[in-house]
């Protein structure tokens, strides 16, 4: 059994789980996911919950390529606004916060009881993040990325992408283990410091990341590897997302981070039915 401890609740990841995205940003790459007013946040939170999300992932800093920087104070302001609404609506829900800043992570856990920290930089953009997560004693998602959101897509290069991603995670995991962090989830970082070809190469070999015996999160929803390959828009990318989410499950994904929760829940139900059929 593969579990993570979310504020005393053991979440079994042997069965794949759905992480529903709640964006508190005005500039996320997928415009339909942006929520800022109390009405929008309320609608989106209740939608994600009613459609079957196991985890609500809240972000207040757009990490799309070339995104503008947001101050720590503004990120905290957005999160206080959003988390206050979410926790009032669904006090018992499992909530993760998408941030690379230690001070933001600390505030979210201590003030709002957030269950999981989801860090696109795996400590690489804040030297205090690992120690902070260790002291907070919460599950920690580490994603692979080179550079930062503003620079990551400037001529990314790999000689062996799966080898480099594996080495990256090995070093991060060893350091976190030494600091006493028990619940670690790895995210290959589709769309971050990778070309479209890199993304598909990584997905084709993602099962090799099972050597860590840790949960794997895949965030592939409506991303450019889908819409640029098919010459469509993010708004038209649900079918491609569903297809690649299915492949991700076959390659060992334990958590699927998505905009479209209901469709992802269906994917997992059908996948489980296939796997349990004689």
N, C-alpha and C positions, 0 to 999 in steps of 0.2 A: 504494500500500500504506500502511495506517495501522498503525503499530507503537508499542509502548512498551518501554522497556528495563528489565527486571526483574532486577537483579543480573547483568547480562551476557546474559540470555536475552531475545531479541527476541520479544515476544508479538504476533502478527499479529491485529489487530482488524478486518480487512476481513471476516473470518468472525466473526459474532457469538459472544460468549463467555458462559459461565455463571459467575456468582460465587455460591458457596454460603455461606449464613450460618451461623456458629457463634457463638451468644450465650453469653456467660459471666455473664449478669445473672440475678438472681432475679425481675425484674419486667418483662421484655419483654412487649409487648402480645399476642404470640402465645405462649401458655403452653407449647405443645409444642416450642418452639424453645429453651427455657431449658436450659442445661447448666452444672453447677457441680462435680460430683464428677469424679474421675479417670475413673471408669467411664462416666459420661455424656459427657464430652468425648471420650474414646476412641471410643465408639460413634458419636457424631455425626461426628467427623472422618473415620473410615473409611467411613461411609455417604456423606458428601458426595463423597469421593474416588472411591469405587467407582461412584457414579452418574454421574460424568463432569464434575464441576466443574473449570473451568480455573483458578479463583482461589478461595481460602478466605478469607472476610472475617470477622475476629474482632473482636467488640465486647464491652466490659466496662462500658459506661455506657449505660443505657437512655435513648433519646431520644424515647420516646413522649410525646405531649402530657401535661403535668402530672407528668412523672416526677420523682422525688426526686433531689436533687443527690447526687453521689458524690464523695468527696474524691479528690484526685490520688493519694494514697497507696493508697487502696483500689482505684482503677482499675488502678494499677500492680501491686498484689498479685494481682488477678484475672488480669491479662494474663500475668504471669510464670508463674503456675500453668498457664494454658491453653496459652500458646505453648511452654512447656517440653514439654508432652505432644504437641502437634501437630508440633513440629520433631523430636521423637524418633521419632514414628510415620512422618512423611513429610518427611524432611530436604530433599528436592528440590522440594517443592511451592511454588507461588507463593502467598504469604500477604499479605493486606492487613489493616491494623488501622484500625478505625473509632474515631477519637479527634479531639477538637478542641484538645487540649493539646499544646503544643510539647515539654514535658519527657517526656510519655508517648511521643510519636512518636520522640523521640531515643533513649529507652531501648529501645523495641521494635526499632528498626533496628540500633542498636549492639550490643545484647546478644543478639538473636535473629535478626538478618539478615532482618527483615521487608522485603518487596519494595515495598509500596505503602502510602501514607498516605491514608486516606479521611476527609475532614474535613467534617462536616455544616455547619460554620459558615464555611468558606472563609477562615479566618483571623480571622473576626469576633469570636471569643470568646477569642483569645489573640494579642496583638500580636506575639509572637515566632514564630508558626507559619510565616509565609512565609520568614523568614530561616533558620529551622531546616530546613525542607524543602529550601531551596536548598543548604544546606551538606551535607545528607544525600545529595543527588543521587538521589532516588527519584521515581517517578511519583506525582502528587498529584491526588486527586479533590476537586474543589471543588463543593459543593452550594449551591443557592439556598435561603436561609432568612432570614426577618425575626425579630429577637429571639432568644430562646433556647428550649430545650424546655419550660420552665415557662410562658412567656408567649406563645409563637408562635401559639396558636390563639385568642387573645383578640381578637375582631373584626378578622381580617385583611381588608385592603382593597386593591384595585388598580383603577386607571382603565384600564390596558391591561396585562394580566398578561404577555403575551409581550414587550411592549416593555420593561417594567420588569426582567424576568428577563434579557433580552438586554443591557440597560445594565449591570446588576449584573455579569454575566460579563465584559463588555468591560473594565470597570474592573479587575476582579480579574486577568484574563489579562494585561493590559498591565503591571500591577505585577509579576506573577510573571515575565514575560518579561524585564523590566528587571533582575530579580534573578538571571537565568540559569537559571530552571526550564524545562526543555525538554518533559518529558512531563506534559501537563495533560489531565485528563479532566473533563468537565462533567456534573453531575447536576442535573436540573431541580428536584428536591426535592419529589416528590409526597408529600402529606400533611404537609408542613412549612410552617407559616404560610399555609395555603390552605384555603378551604372546599371542599366536595365539588364545587361548580360550578367553582371556580377550577382544581381538578385536571383536570377534563374539558376545560375551555377550553385549558389548557396542553397536554394530550395531543393535542388536535385540531390544534394548530398547532406541535407539537414539531419538525417538519421544518425550521422556520425557523431553528432553532439550528444547522443545518448550515453556516451562514455562517462559523462560526469554524473550520471544517475541523479539528475536534478530536473525539476519541471521546466518545460520549454514553453515560452509564450511566443505566439506569432501575431504580429500586427501588420497585416497585408491589405486591410480593408480599403478599397477604392484608390489604391496608390498608383503612382505613375507607371510602375512596371506592368500594370494592367491597361490603363487607358492610353498610354503611349504605344504599347505593343499593338493594341487594337485600333489605334487612331480614333479614339472616342473621348468623351469627357469623364471626369469623376462621377458626374450625375448618371452616366450610362454604364457604370462599371460594377453594378451589383452582380450580374451573371458571372463575370470574370472573377470577382471576389469569392463567390460561392465555389467556383471550380477550384481556385487555388487554396481556399480553406480546406476543401476536401483532401487535396494533395497533402496539405500540411498535417492533417490528422494522420494520414497514412505514413508520414515521415516522422511522427512522434510528438506532435504538438499536444500539450496539456491544457493550454489556455488560448482561446482565440479572441483577440481584441478587435472589436468591430463597431461600425456605425449601425448596422442593420441586424438587430438582435433576433427578431423573430425568425428571419431566414437562417441565421446561424444555428439557432436552436434546432431547426428542422434538419440541417445538415448533420448535426451530431446525433440526433435520434436515428436517422437513416443509416449513418455510419455504424453506430452501435448495433443496430438490427442486423446489418450485414456481417459484422464481426462475430455475432453470437449465433448466427444461423448455421445449421449443419449442411 
